[in-house]
Amino acid sequence: MSRDTLKTLFHPFETGVVPAPAEGERVLFLGAEAGYRLPEEFAGSIAAVQALKPLYRGLEAAKAAVTPVVEGEDYDAALILCGKHKGENEDRIAEALKRVKVGGLIVVAGGKEDGIQSLRKRVNQLGWGGDSLPKYHGIAFWFGRPEEVADVIAKFSKKPVRVEGRFDAAPGMFSHERVDAGSELLASRLPDDFKGHAADFGAGWGYLSVMLAEKSPGLKGIDLFEADHHALEAARANLKANCPNVPTRFFWQDLTSEETRDKYDLIVMNPPFHETQAADPALGVAMIKAAARALKIGGKLMLVANRGMPYEPVMAETFKEWGETCRNARFKVLWGKR
């Protein structure tokens, strides 16, 4: 998400096309990110919502009032900053409809890469009126919250997806419709005799943790670390449903900038490799370095990555021993020993 889209969101207020919230009015900001500047006439108080820990920390640093999940009702207005997941964008509109007073203003903004044109078209088909304004390579559109919204809320709210008949995930989470093929490859190489303390870095909705717990029933416990609050809550439910007797802890954490409290005998991970549309090995490199710091002496990292991701140099630099366990046409499994 670029800062341009943030400017797009506030542009209707800057130009006076849309009246700015007055003092005492409460504004819900869904998908909020730091870096926005309130127009001079914007006197309302903003309640920001951001489930991704790095972006949440940015808002905290900017002294914004922010929570990872939506809280409260009867807001006077809502702002929605779109992301790249269609289902998540629609769900934010559904949340705004639930939380904003009848007649309250809802402003939505996004770029071409966020599917803003199709989202605007879909909302326009509802016949709610409103208008739009293009600016800064994006589009902002707005409408008043109608009185009858139950059907639209039901249609736009994201639905849990059942994966392999036993996992729950949702739109916006990594590989929410099926088990990721890379994670499956790593799962096939997990130990069946592990008895120590493990961690799952970038745990998503918990697949690798469940696989490790099932393959090594003697493990002492597993800690799940995930930057997406929604995915972490899904992981909590999936671990409880699939391996309720395994000692587990859950940490909403940005591993690239927040250290773990404990050290581990084993860390498994399928590291993220992009923040935007383009692949970026820097995220995976940061996760590998974080894993090395979180391992006990003699502890082991097992990770899966796309074959083209250049993680070998950081593995050689960071670990006492390292190697490749296997690879297929798309993925490779690497290991490192501290």
ABEGO torsion letter per residue (X at the ends): XBAAAAAAAAAAAAAGABBBBBBGBBBBBBGBBBGBBBBAABABBBBBBBABAAAAAAAAAAGBBBBABBBEBGBABBBBBBBABAAAAAAAAAAAAAABBBGBBBBBBBBAAAGAAAAAAAAAAAGAEEBBBBBGGBBBBBBBBBABAAAAAAAABBBBBBBGGABBBBBGBBGAABBBAAAAAAAAABBAABABBBBBBGAEAGAAAAAAAAABAABAEBBBBBABAAAAAAAAAAAAAABAABBBBBBBBBAAABBBABBBABBBBBBBABABABBBAAAAAAAAAAAAAABBBGBBBBBBBBAABBAAAAAAAABABBBBABBBAABBBBBBBX
